[in-house]
């Protein structure tokens, strides 16, 4: 099974929470090892979570997900302007 960047972005908050199934976690980990975009996304997602309250990762504010995804889309476009996101 191969996962692409979109799958990693969907899974990334669970990855940070450590709530992914072990096999999914492994796939995400492998992807992160070779994908600079997702590594950057992981870093900035962690920063956002820290800013919004590090011990309340499971209780994200309403709209957080939408804002996060909008932000990720923005970042990915900036990092990868010539490819289809
Ligand atoms: Zn990726």
PDB file of the backbone (N, CA, C, O) and the ligand in Angstrom, with CONECT records:
HET     ZN  A 101       1
ATOM      1  N   UNK A   1       0.842  -1.202   0.000  1.00  0.00           N
ATOM      2  CA  UNK A   1       0.000   0.000   0.000  1.00  0.00           C
ATOM      3  C   UNK A   1       0.873   1.246   0.000  1.00  0.00           C
ATOM      4  O   UNK A   1       1.790   1.393   0.808  1.00  0.00           O
ATOM      5  N   UNK A   2       0.562   2.124  -0.920  1.00  0.00           N
ATOM      6  CA  UNK A   2       1.297   3.380  -1.015  1.00  0.00           C
ATOM      7  C   UNK A   2       0.348   4.518  -0.669  1.00  0.00           C
ATOM      8  O   UNK A   2      -0.799   4.540  -1.114  1.00  0.00           O
ATOM      9  N   UNK A   3       0.837   5.460   0.125  1.00  0.00           N
ATOM     10  CA  UNK A   3       0.003   6.611   0.443  1.00  0.00           C
ATOM     11  C   UNK A   3       0.641   7.846  -0.169  1.00  0.00           C
ATOM     12  O   UNK A   3       1.864   7.946  -0.267  1.00  0.00           O
ATOM     13  N   UNK A   4      -0.195   8.777  -0.576  1.00  0.00           N
ATOM     14  CA  UNK A   4       0.340  10.004  -1.134  1.00  0.00           C
ATOM     15  C   UNK A   4       0.240  11.135  -0.105  1.00  0.00           C
ATOM     16  O   UNK A   4      -0.212  10.940   1.023  1.00  0.00           O
ATOM     17  N   UNK A   5       0.678  12.321  -0.534  1.00  0.00           N
ATOM     18  CA  UNK A   5       0.738  13.455   0.391  1.00  0.00           C
ATOM     19  C   UNK A   5      -0.614  13.747   1.025  1.00  0.00           C
ATOM     20  O   UNK A   5      -0.686  14.035   2.219  1.00  0.00           O
ATOM     21  N   UNK A   6      -1.678  13.677   0.250  1.00  0.00           N
ATOM     22  CA  UNK A   6      -3.012  13.984   0.768  1.00  0.00           C
ATOM     23  C   UNK A   6      -3.369  13.076   1.942  1.00  0.00           C
ATOM     24  O   UNK A   6      -3.948  13.530   2.929  1.00  0.00           O
ATOM     25  N   UNK A   7      -3.028  11.810   1.832  1.00  0.00           N
ATOM     26  CA  UNK A   7      -3.312  10.875   2.918  1.00  0.00           C
ATOM     27  C   UNK A   7      -2.536  11.257   4.171  1.00  0.00           C
ATOM     28  O   UNK A   7      -3.043  11.188   5.291  1.00  0.00           O
ATOM     29  N   UNK A   8      -1.284  11.664   3.943  1.00  0.00           N
ATOM     30  CA  UNK A   8      -0.454  12.059   5.080  1.00  0.00           C
ATOM     31  C   UNK A   8      -1.054  13.281   5.765  1.00  0.00           C
ATOM     32  O   UNK A   8      -1.083  13.352   6.994  1.00  0.00           O
ATOM     33  N   UNK A   9      -1.535  14.244   4.975  1.00  0.00           N
ATOM     34  CA  UNK A   9      -2.105  15.456   5.582  1.00  0.00           C
ATOM     35  C   UNK A   9      -3.348  15.113   6.381  1.00  0.00           C
ATOM     36  O   UNK A   9      -3.585  15.669   7.453  1.00  0.00           O
ATOM     37  N   UNK A  10      -4.139  14.192   5.850  1.00  0.00           N
ATOM     38  CA  UNK A  10      -5.342  13.779   6.586  1.00  0.00           C
ATOM     39  C   UNK A  10      -4.982  13.097   7.899  1.00  0.00           C
ATOM     40  O   UNK A  10      -5.698  13.209   8.894  1.00  0.00           O
ATOM     41  N   UNK A  11      -3.876  12.400   7.881  1.00  0.00           N
ATOM     42  CA  UNK A  11      -3.517  11.585   9.048  1.00  0.00           C
ATOM     43  C   UNK A  11      -2.622  12.323  10.029  1.00  0.00           C
ATOM     44  O   UNK A  11      -2.334  11.818  11.114  1.00  0.00           O
ATOM     45  N   UNK A  12      -2.179  13.528   9.648  1.00  0.00           N
ATOM     46  CA  UNK A  12      -1.055  14.112  10.365  1.00  0.00           C
ATOM     47  C   UNK A  12      -1.383  14.475  11.815  1.00  0.00           C
ATOM     48  O   UNK A  12      -0.529  14.346  12.692  1.00  0.00           O
ATOM     49  N   UNK A  13      -2.605  14.925  12.071  1.00  0.00           N
ATOM     50  CA  UNK A  13      -2.907  15.270  13.470  1.00  0.00           C
ATOM     51  C   UNK A  13      -2.994  14.001  14.325  1.00  0.00           C
ATOM     52  O   UNK A  13      -2.601  14.004  15.491  1.00  0.00           O
ATOM     53  N   UNK A  14      -3.510  12.923  13.735  1.00  0.00           N
ATOM     54  CA  UNK A  14      -3.535  11.644  14.453  1.00  0.00           C
ATOM     55  C   UNK A  14      -2.114  11.114  14.651  1.00  0.00           C
ATOM     56  O   UNK A  14      -1.793  10.501  15.669  1.00  0.00           O
ATOM     57  N   UNK A  15      -1.286  11.365  13.659  1.00  0.00           N
ATOM     58  CA  UNK A  15       0.118  10.970  13.764  1.00  0.00           C
ATOM     59  C   UNK A  15       0.774  11.676  14.954  1.00  0.00           C
ATOM     60  O   UNK A  15       1.488  11.059  15.744  1.00  0.00           O
ATOM     61  N   UNK A  16       0.521  12.964  15.063  1.00  0.00           N
ATOM     62  CA  UNK A  16       1.084  13.731  16.172  1.00  0.00           C
ATOM     63  C   UNK A  16       0.495  13.253  17.503  1.00  0.00           C
ATOM     64  O   UNK A  16       1.200  13.176  18.510  1.00  0.00           O
ATOM     65  N   UNK A  17      -0.790  12.936  17.497  1.00  0.00           N
ATOM     66  CA  UNK A  17      -1.443  12.416  18.712  1.00  0.00           C
ATOM     67  C   UNK A  17      -0.999  11.004  19.054  1.00  0.00           C
ATOM     68  O   UNK A  17      -1.226  10.511  20.159  1.00  0.00           O
ATOM     69  N   UNK A  18      -0.365  10.368  18.087  1.00  0.00           N
ATOM     70  CA  UNK A  18       0.017   8.969  18.243  1.00  0.00           C
ATOM     71  C   UNK A  18      -1.222   8.076  18.341  1.00  0.00           C
ATOM     72  O   UNK A  18      -1.235   7.092  19.081  1.00  0.00           O
ATOM     73  N   UNK A  19      -2.246   8.428  17.594  1.00  0.00           N
ATOM     74  CA  UNK A  19      -3.477   7.641  17.640  1.00  0.00           C
ATOM     75  C   UNK A  19      -3.744   6.884  16.338  1.00  0.00           C
ATOM     76  O   UNK A  19      -4.842   6.371  16.126  1.00  0.00           O
ATOM     77  N   UNK A  20      -2.740   6.819  15.477  1.00  0.00           N
ATOM     78  CA  UNK A  20      -2.889   6.049  14.244  1.00  0.00           C
ATOM     79  C   UNK A  20      -2.681   4.565  14.518  1.00  0.00           C
ATOM     80  O   UNK A  20      -1.974   4.179  15.449  1.00  0.00           O
ATOM     81  N   UNK A  21      -3.315   3.744  13.683  1.00  0.00           N
ATOM     82  CA  UNK A  21      -3.020   2.318  13.721  1.00  0.00           C
ATOM     83  C   UNK A  21      -1.537   2.128  13.372  1.00  0.00           C
ATOM     84  O   UNK A  21      -0.991   2.864  12.549  1.00  0.00           O
ATOM     85  N   UNK A  22      -0.898   1.150  13.994  1.00  0.00           N
ATOM     86  CA  UNK A  22       0.545   0.978  13.783  1.00  0.00           C
ATOM     87  C   UNK A  22       0.942   0.880  12.318  1.00  0.00           C
ATOM     88  O   UNK A  22       1.963   1.438  11.918  1.00  0.00           O
ATOM     89  N   UNK A  23       0.157   0.184  11.519  1.00  0.00           N
ATOM     90  CA  UNK A  23       0.536   0.026  10.106  1.00  0.00           C
ATOM     91  C   UNK A  23       0.391   1.349   9.347  1.00  0.00           C
ATOM     92  O   UNK A  23       1.182   1.647   8.451  1.00  0.00           O
ATOM     93  N   UNK A  24      -0.626   2.140   9.712  1.00  0.00           N
ATOM     94  CA  UNK A  24      -0.805   3.450   9.087  1.00  0.00           C
ATOM     95  C   UNK A  24       0.331   4.368   9.496  1.00  0.00           C
ATOM     96  O   UNK A  24       0.898   5.092   8.677  1.00  0.00           O
ATOM     97  N   UNK A  25       0.648   4.322  10.777  1.00  0.00           N
ATOM     98  CA  UNK A  25       1.729   5.133  11.300  1.00  0.00           C
ATOM     99  C   UNK A  25       3.040   4.845  10.568  1.00  0.00           C
ATOM    100  O   UNK A  25       3.806   5.755  10.251  1.00  0.00           O
ATOM    101  N   UNK A  26       3.272   3.589  10.315  1.00  0.00           N
ATOM    102  CA  UNK A  26       4.490   3.192   9.622  1.00  0.00           C
ATOM    103  C   UNK A  26       4.528   3.747   8.193  1.00  0.00           C
ATOM    104  O   UNK A  26       5.570   4.200   7.720  1.00  0.00           O
ATOM    105  N   UNK A  27       3.376   3.705   7.518  1.00  0.00           N
ATOM    106  CA  UNK A  27       3.287   4.244   6.163  1.00  0.00           C
ATOM    107  C   UNK A  27       3.538   5.751   6.162  1.00  0.00           C
ATOM    108  O   UNK A  27       4.250   6.276   5.307  1.00  0.00           O
ATOM    109  N   UNK A  28       2.942   6.431   7.134  1.00  0.00           N
ATOM    110  CA  UNK A  28       3.132   7.878   7.231  1.00  0.00           C
ATOM    111  C   UNK A  28       4.607   8.178   7.510  1.00  0.00           C
ATOM    112  O   UNK A  28       5.205   9.063   6.898  1.00  0.00           O
ATOM    113  N   UNK A  29       5.166   7.430   8.434  1.00  0.00           N
ATOM    114  CA  UNK A  29       6.577   7.609   8.794  1.00  0.00           C
ATOM    115  C   UNK A  29       7.487   7.444   7.579  1.00  0.00           C
ATOM    116  O   UNK A  29       8.392   8.246   7.347  1.00  0.00           O
ATOM    117  N   UNK A  30       7.230   6.397   6.818  1.00  0.00           N
ATOM    118  CA  UNK A  30       8.033   6.132   5.621  1.00  0.00           C
ATOM    119  C   UNK A  30       7.910   7.277   4.624  1.00  0.00           C
ATOM    120  O   UNK A  30       8.893   7.720   4.030  1.00  0.00           O
ATOM    121  N   UNK A  31       6.677   7.742   4.459  1.00  0.00           N
ATOM    122  CA  UNK A  31       6.442   8.846   3.540  1.00  0.00           C
ATOM    123  C   UNK A  31       7.207  10.090   3.999  1.00  0.00           C
ATOM    124  O   UNK A  31       7.839  10.780   3.198  1.00  0.00           O
ATOM    125  N   UNK A  32       7.136  10.358   5.297  1.00  0.00           N
ATOM    126  CA  UNK A  32       7.802  11.545   5.841  1.00  0.00           C
ATOM    127  C   UNK A  32       9.315  11.479   5.659  1.00  0.00           C
ATOM    128  O   UNK A  32       9.982  12.503   5.517  1.00  0.00           O
ATOM    129  N   UNK A  33       9.841  10.261   5.666  1.00  0.00           N
ATOM    130  CA  UNK A  33      11.287  10.099   5.510  1.00  0.00           C
ATOM    131  C   UNK A  33      11.799  10.612   4.169  1.00  0.00           C
ATOM    132  O   UNK A  33      12.939  11.062   4.060  1.00  0.00           O
ATOM    133  N   UNK A  34      10.950  10.540   3.156  1.00  0.00           N
ATOM    134  CA  UNK A  34      11.449  10.924   1.830  1.00  0.00           C
ATOM    135  C   UNK A  34      10.714  12.123   1.242  1.00  0.00           C
ATOM    136  O   UNK A  34      11.038  12.560   0.138  1.00  0.00           O
ATOM    137  N   UNK A  35       9.729  12.664   1.960  1.00  0.00           N
ATOM    138  CA  UNK A  35       8.950  13.760   1.401  1.00  0.00           C
ATOM    139  C   UNK A  35       9.184  15.046   2.193  1.00  0.00           C
ATOM    140  O   UNK A  35       8.737  15.180   3.332  1.00  0.00           O
ATOM    141  N   UNK A  36       9.884  15.978   1.574  1.00  0.00           N
ATOM    142  CA  UNK A  36      10.189  17.243   2.244  1.00  0.00           C
ATOM    143  C   UNK A  36       8.941  18.070   2.495  1.00  0.00           C
ATOM    144  O   UNK A  36       8.853  18.788   3.491  1.00  0.00           O
ATOM    145  N   UNK A  37       7.984  17.970   1.595  1.00  0.00           N
ATOM    146  CA  UNK A  37       6.755  18.743   1.752  1.00  0.00           C
ATOM    147  C   UNK A  37       6.025  18.315   3.018  1.00  0.00           C
ATOM    148  O   UNK A  37       5.641  19.144   3.844  1.00  0.00           O
ATOM    149  N   UNK A  38       5.841  17.011   3.152  1.00  0.00           N
ATOM    150  CA  UNK A  38       5.102  16.523   4.317  1.00  0.00           C
ATOM    151  C   UNK A  38       5.894  16.723   5.611  1.00  0.00           C
ATOM    152  O   UNK A  38       5.305  16.940   6.669  1.00  0.00           O
ATOM    153  N   UNK A  39       7.204  16.651   5.533  1.00  0.00           N
ATOM    154  CA  UNK A  39       8.010  16.942   6.719  1.00  0.00           C
ATOM    155  C   UNK A  39       7.791  18.381   7.159  1.00  0.00           C
ATOM    156  O   UNK A  39       7.666  18.664   8.351  1.00  0.00           O
ATOM    157  N   UNK A  40       7.745  19.289   6.188  1.00  0.00           N
ATOM    158  CA  UNK A  40       7.486  20.696   6.502  1.00  0.00           C
ATOM    159  C   UNK A  40       6.081  20.876   7.057  1.00  0.00           C
ATOM    160  O   UNK A  40       5.861  21.654   7.985  1.00  0.00           O
ATOM    161  N   UNK A  41       5.133  20.147   6.477  1.00  0.00           N
ATOM    162  CA  UNK A  41       3.754  20.216   6.958  1.00  0.00           C
ATOM    163  C   UNK A  41       3.670  19.696   8.390  1.00  0.00           C
ATOM    164  O   UNK A  41       2.983  20.276   9.231  1.00  0.00           O
ATOM    165  N   UNK A  42       4.365  18.610   8.656  1.00  0.00           N
ATOM    166  CA  UNK A  42       4.375  18.052  10.009  1.00  0.00           C
ATOM    167  C   UNK A  42       4.921  19.067  11.012  1.00  0.00           C
ATOM    168  O   UNK A  42       4.352  19.268  12.085  1.00  0.00           O
ATOM    169  N   UNK A  43       6.020  19.692  10.647  1.00  0.00           N
ATOM    170  CA  UNK A  43       6.622  20.693  11.536  1.00  0.00           C
ATOM    171  C   UNK A  43       5.657  21.838  11.813  1.00  0.00           C
ATOM    172  O   UNK A  43       5.476  22.242  12.962  1.00  0.00           O
ATOM    173  N   UNK A  44       5.038  22.360  10.751  1.00  0.00           N
ATOM    174  CA  UNK A  44       4.176  23.523  10.986  1.00  0.00           C
ATOM    175  C   UNK A  44       2.895  23.111  11.687  1.00  0.00           C
ATOM    176  O   UNK A  44       2.333  23.893  12.453  1.00  0.00           O
ATOM    177  N   UNK A  45       2.422  21.889  11.439  1.00  0.00           N
ATOM    178  CA  UNK A  45       1.231  21.409  12.150  1.00  0.00           C
ATOM    179  C   UNK A  45       1.525  21.293  13.638  1.00  0.00           C
ATOM    180  O   UNK A  45       0.710  21.680  14.475  1.00  0.00           O
ATOM    181  N   UNK A  46       2.688  20.760  13.958  1.00  0.00           N
ATOM    182  CA  UNK A  46       3.098  20.672  15.362  1.00  0.00           C
ATOM    183  C   UNK A  46       3.129  22.052  15.991  1.00  0.00           C
ATOM    184  O   UNK A  46       2.669  22.245  17.117  1.00  0.00           O
ATOM    185  N   UNK A  47       3.678  23.013  15.251  1.00  0.00           N
ATOM    186  CA  UNK A  47       3.757  24.377  15.775  1.00  0.00           C
ATOM    187  C   UNK A  47       2.369  24.945  16.023  1.00  0.00           C
ATOM    188  O   UNK A  47       2.132  25.598  17.039  1.00  0.00           O
ATOM    189  N   UNK A  48       1.463  24.699  15.103  1.00  0.00           N
ATOM    190  CA  UNK A  48       0.086  25.187  15.270  1.00  0.00           C
ATOM    191  C   UNK A  48      -0.536  24.562  16.512  1.00  0.00           C
ATOM    192  O   UNK A  48      -1.182  25.248  17.304  1.00  0.00           O
ATOM    193  N   UNK A  49      -0.341  23.269  16.677  1.00  0.00           N
ATOM    194  CA  UNK A  49      -0.931  22.573  17.825  1.00  0.00           C
ATOM    195  C   UNK A  49      -0.345  23.094  19.133  1.00  0.00           C
ATOM    196  O   UNK A  49      -1.058  23.244  20.125  1.00  0.00           O
ATOM    197  N   UNK A  50       0.953  23.367  19.127  1.00  0.00           N
ATOM    198  CA  UNK A  50       1.588  23.912  20.327  1.00  0.00           C
ATOM    199  C   UNK A  50       1.001  25.283  20.638  1.00  0.00           C
ATOM    200  O   UNK A  50       0.709  25.600  21.791  1.00  0.00           O
ATOM    201  N   UNK A  51       0.832  26.095  19.585  1.00  0.00           N
ATOM    202  CA  UNK A  51       0.279  27.433  19.768  1.00  0.00           C
ATOM    203  C   UNK A  51      -1.157  27.401  20.272  1.00  0.00           C
ATOM    204  O   UNK A  51      -1.578  28.288  21.015  1.00  0.00           O
ATOM    205  N   UNK A  52      -1.903  26.388  19.871  1.00  0.00           N
ATOM    206  CA  UNK A  52      -3.313  26.339  20.244  1.00  0.00           C
ATOM    207  C   UNK A  52      -3.543  25.574  21.544  1.00  0.00           C
ATOM    208  O   UNK A  52      -4.688  25.403  21.961  1.00  0.00           O
ATOM    209  N   UNK A  53      -2.483  25.117  22.184  1.00  0.00           N
ATOM    210  CA  UNK A  53      -2.660  24.424  23.462  1.00  0.00           C
ATOM    211  C   UNK A  53      -2.195  22.988  23.376  1.00  0.00           C
ATOM    212  O   UNK A  53      -2.958  22.107  22.979  1.00  0.00           O
ATOM    213  N   UNK A  54      -0.951  22.745  23.744  1.00  0.00           N
ATOM    214  CA  UNK A  54      -0.330  21.458  23.462  1.00  0.00           C
ATOM    215  C   UNK A  54      -1.005  20.271  24.131  1.00  0.00           C
ATOM    216  O   UNK A  54      -0.942  19.155  23.615  1.00  0.00           O
ATOM    217  N   UNK A  55      -1.650  20.493  25.266  1.00  0.00           N
ATOM    218  CA  UNK A  55      -2.247  19.351  25.955  1.00  0.00           C
ATOM    219  C   UNK A  55      -3.718  19.139  25.590  1.00  0.00           C
ATOM    220  O   UNK A  55      -4.400  18.304  26.185  1.00  0.00           O
ATOM    221  N   UNK A  56      -4.190  19.894  24.618  1.00  0.00           N
ATOM    222  CA  UNK A  56      -5.589  19.734  24.220  1.00  0.00           C
ATOM    223  C   UNK A  56      -5.701  19.386  22.748  1.00  0.00           C
ATOM    224  O   UNK A  56      -6.601  19.850  22.049  1.00  0.00           O
ATOM    225  N   UNK A  57      -4.784  18.572  22.297  1.00  0.00           N
ATOM    226  CA  UNK A  57      -4.733  18.193  20.890  1.00  0.00           C
ATOM    227  C   UNK A  57      -6.000  17.465  20.461  1.00  0.00           C
ATOM    228  O   UNK A  57      -6.396  17.530  19.297  1.00  0.00           O
ATOM    229  N   UNK A  58      -6.629  16.778  21.396  1.00  0.00           N
ATOM    230  CA  UNK A  58      -7.823  16.006  21.054  1.00  0.00           C
ATOM    231  C   UNK A  58      -9.072  16.874  20.990  1.00  0.00           C
ATOM    232  O   UNK A  58     -10.101  16.453  20.461  1.00  0.00           O
ATOM    233  N   UNK A  59      -8.981  18.085  21.532  1.00  0.00           N
ATOM    234  CA  UNK A  59     -10.159  18.965  21.533  1.00  0.00           C
ATOM    235  C   UNK A  59      -9.870  20.200  20.696  1.00  0.00           C
ATOM    236  O   UNK A  59      -9.733  21.308  21.215  1.00  0.00           O
ATOM    237  N   UNK A  60      -9.782  19.987  19.401  1.00  0.00           N
ATOM    238  CA  UNK A  60      -9.497  21.097  18.513  1.00  0.00           C
ATOM    239  C   UNK A  60     -10.701  22.014  18.420  1.00  0.00           C
ATOM    240  O   UNK A  60     -11.838  21.544  18.370  1.00  0.00           O
ATOM    241  N   UNK A  61     -10.464  23.311  18.395  1.00  0.00           N
ATOM    242  CA  UNK A  61     -11.588  24.244  18.291  1.00  0.00           C
ATOM    243  C   UNK A  61     -12.348  24.070  16.982  1.00  0.00           C
ATOM    244  O   UNK A  61     -11.798  23.605  15.983  1.00  0.00           O
ATOM    245  N   UNK A  62     -13.604  24.448  17.005  1.00  0.00           N
ATOM    246  CA  UNK A  62     -14.440  24.371  15.809  1.00  0.00           C
ATOM    247  C   UNK A  62     -13.781  25.146  14.670  1.00  0.00           C
ATOM    248  O   UNK A  62     -13.339  26.281  14.844  1.00  0.00           O
ATOM    249  N   UNK A  63     -13.727  24.516  13.520  1.00  0.00           N
ATOM    250  CA  UNK A  63     -13.142  25.184  12.371  1.00  0.00           C
ATOM    251  C   UNK A  63     -11.640  25.020  12.275  1.00  0.00           C
ATOM    252  O   UNK A  63     -11.021  25.433  11.294  1.00  0.00           O
ATOM    253  N   UNK A  64     -11.061  24.422  13.287  1.00  0.00           N
ATOM    254  CA  UNK A  64      -9.607  24.257  13.274  1.00  0.00           C
ATOM    255  C   UNK A  64      -9.163  23.467  12.057  1.00  0.00           C
ATOM    256  O   UNK A  64      -8.224  23.840  11.354  1.00  0.00           O
ATOM    257  N   UNK A  65      -9.852  22.382  11.830  1.00  0.00           N
ATOM    258  CA  UNK A  65      -9.508  21.491  10.743  1.00  0.00           C
ATOM    259  C   UNK A  65      -9.541  22.209   9.391  1.00  0.00           C
ATOM    260  O   UNK A  65      -8.630  22.060   8.577  1.00  0.00           O
ATOM    261  N   UNK A  66     -10.600  22.986   9.165  1.00  0.00           N
ATOM    262  CA  UNK A  66     -10.716  23.734   7.920  1.00  0.00           C
ATOM    263  C   UNK A  66      -9.571  24.724   7.781  1.00  0.00           C
ATOM    264  O   UNK A  66      -8.958  24.847   6.721  1.00  0.00           O
ATOM    265  N   UNK A  67      -9.293  25.432   8.880  1.00  0.00           N
ATOM    266  CA  UNK A  67      -8.218  26.415   8.821  1.00  0.00           C
ATOM    267  C   UNK A  67      -6.875  25.740   8.597  1.00  0.00           C
ATOM    268  O   UNK A  67      -6.030  26.231   7.848  1.00  0.00           O
ATOM    269  N   UNK A  68      -6.697  24.614   9.254  1.00  0.00           N
ATOM    270  CA  UNK A  68      -5.447  23.879   9.088  1.00  0.00           C
ATOM    271  C   UNK A  68      -5.281  23.434   7.645  1.00  0.00           C
ATOM    272  O   UNK A  68      -4.212  23.584   7.053  1.00  0.00           O
ATOM    273  N   UNK A  69      -6.352  22.886   7.087  1.00  0.00           N
ATOM    274  CA  UNK A  69      -6.256  22.400   5.713  1.00  0.00           C
ATOM    275  C   UNK A  69      -6.034  23.543   4.731  1.00  0.00           C
ATOM    276  O   UNK A  69      -5.288  23.395   3.763  1.00  0.00           O
ATOM    277  N   UNK A  70      -6.673  24.671   4.974  1.00  0.00           N
ATOM    278  CA  UNK A  70      -6.461  25.836   4.122  1.00  0.00           C
ATOM    279  C   UNK A  70      -4.997  26.259   4.193  1.00  0.00           C
ATOM    280  O   UNK A  70      -4.375  26.588   3.182  1.00  0.00           O
ATOM    281  N   UNK A  71      -4.472  26.241   5.393  1.00  0.00           N
ATOM    282  CA  UNK A  71      -3.089  26.619   5.596  1.00  0.00           C
ATOM    283  C   UNK A  71      -2.145  25.629   4.921  1.00  0.00           C
ATOM    284  O   UNK A  71      -1.153  26.024   4.310  1.00  0.00           O
ATOM    285  N   UNK A  72      -2.453  24.370   5.034  1.00  0.00           N
ATOM    286  CA  UNK A  72      -1.633  23.341   4.390  1.00  0.00           C
ATOM    287  C   UNK A  72      -1.665  23.509   2.876  1.00  0.00           C
ATOM    288  O   UNK A  72      -0.632  23.430   2.212  1.00  0.00           O
ATOM    289  N   UNK A  73      -2.852  23.740   2.340  1.00  0.00           N
ATOM    290  CA  UNK A  73      -2.970  23.928   0.895  1.00  0.00           C
ATOM    291  C   UNK A  73      -2.102  25.088   0.430  1.00  0.00           C
ATOM    292  O   UNK A  73      -1.418  25.012  -0.591  1.00  0.00           O
ATOM    293  N   UNK A  74      -2.152  26.157   1.205  1.00  0.00           N
ATOM    294  CA  UNK A  74      -1.354  27.343   0.906  1.00  0.00           C
ATOM    295  C   UNK A  74       0.133  27.000   0.903  1.00  0.00           C
ATOM    296  O   UNK A  74       0.877  27.350  -0.013  1.00  0.00           O
ATOM    297  N   UNK A  75       0.524  26.322   1.933  1.00  0.00           N
ATOM    298  CA  UNK A  75       1.930  25.975   2.089  1.00  0.00           C
ATOM    299  C   UNK A  75       2.393  25.042   0.974  1.00  0.00           C
ATOM    300  O   UNK A  75       3.490  25.191   0.435  1.00  0.00           O
ATOM    301  N   UNK A  76       1.558  24.101   0.648  1.00  0.00           N
ATOM    302  CA  UNK A  76       1.917  23.141  -0.380  1.00  0.00           C
ATOM    303  C   UNK A  76       2.009  23.819  -1.741  1.00  0.00           C
ATOM    304  O   UNK A  76       2.886  23.504  -2.545  1.00  0.00           O
ATOM    305  N   UNK A  77       1.099  24.749  -1.988  1.00  0.00           N
ATOM    306  CA  UNK A  77       1.176  25.495  -3.250  1.00  0.00           C
ATOM    307  C   UNK A  77       2.475  26.273  -3.329  1.00  0.00           C
ATOM    308  O   UNK A  77       3.102  26.353  -4.385  1.00  0.00           O
ATOM    309  N   UNK A  78       2.874  26.844  -2.203  1.00  0.00           N
ATOM    310  CA  UNK A  78       4.104  27.632  -2.175  1.00  0.00           C
ATOM    311  C   UNK A  78       5.321  26.731  -2.399  1.00  0.00           C
ATOM    312  O   UNK A  78       6.276  27.116  -3.072  1.00  0.00           O
ATOM    313  N   UNK A  79       5.271  25.543  -1.831  1.00  0.00           N
ATOM    314  CA  UNK A  79       6.405  24.644  -1.942  1.00  0.00           C
ATOM    315  C   UNK A  79       6.462  23.940  -3.288  1.00  0.00           C
ATOM    316  O   UNK A  79       7.533  23.571  -3.770  1.00  0.00           O
ATOM    317  N   UNK A  80       5.302  23.764  -3.879  1.00  0.00           N
ATOM    318  CA  UNK A  80       5.224  22.939  -5.075  1.00  0.00           C
ATOM    319  C   UNK A  80       4.351  23.614  -6.114  1.00  0.00           C
ATOM    320  O   UNK A  80       3.300  23.086  -6.477  1.00  0.00           O
ATOM    321  N   UNK A  81       4.774  24.779  -6.600  1.00  0.00           N
ATOM    322  CA  UNK A  81       3.896  25.599  -7.440  1.00  0.00           C
ATOM    323  C   UNK A  81       3.561  24.988  -8.790  1.00  0.00           C
ATOM    324  O   UNK A  81       2.524  25.309  -9.372  1.00  0.00           O
ATOM    325  N   UNK A  82       4.403  24.130  -9.288  1.00  0.00           N
ATOM    326  CA  UNK A  82       4.208  23.664 -10.661  1.00  0.00           C
ATOM    327  C   UNK A  82       3.452  22.338 -10.743  1.00  0.00           C
ATOM    328  O   UNK A  82       3.168  21.841 -11.833  1.00  0.00           O
ATOM    329  N   UNK A  83       3.130  21.773  -9.580  1.00  0.00           N
ATOM    330  CA  UNK A  83       2.461  20.480  -9.623  1.00  0.00           C
ATOM    331  C   UNK A  83       1.067  20.558  -9.077  1.00  0.00           C
ATOM    332  O   UNK A  83       0.721  21.457  -8.312  1.00  0.00           O
ATOM    333  N   UNK A  84       0.290  19.616  -9.477  1.00  0.00           N
ATOM    334  CA  UNK A  84      -1.083  19.511  -9.016  1.00  0.00           C
ATOM    335  C   UNK A  84      -1.098  19.093  -7.555  1.00  0.00           C
ATOM    336  O   UNK A  84      -0.546  18.050  -7.203  1.00  0.00           O
ATOM    337  N   UNK A  85      -1.722  19.891  -6.706  1.00  0.00           N
ATOM    338  CA  UNK A  85      -1.826  19.515  -5.290  1.00  0.00           C
ATOM    339  C   UNK A  85      -3.072  18.691  -5.148  1.00  0.00           C
ATOM    340  O   UNK A  85      -3.395  18.244  -4.047  1.00  0.00           O
TER     341      UNK A  85
HETATM  342 ZN    ZN A 101       4.301  13.983   0.983  1.00  0.00          ZN
END
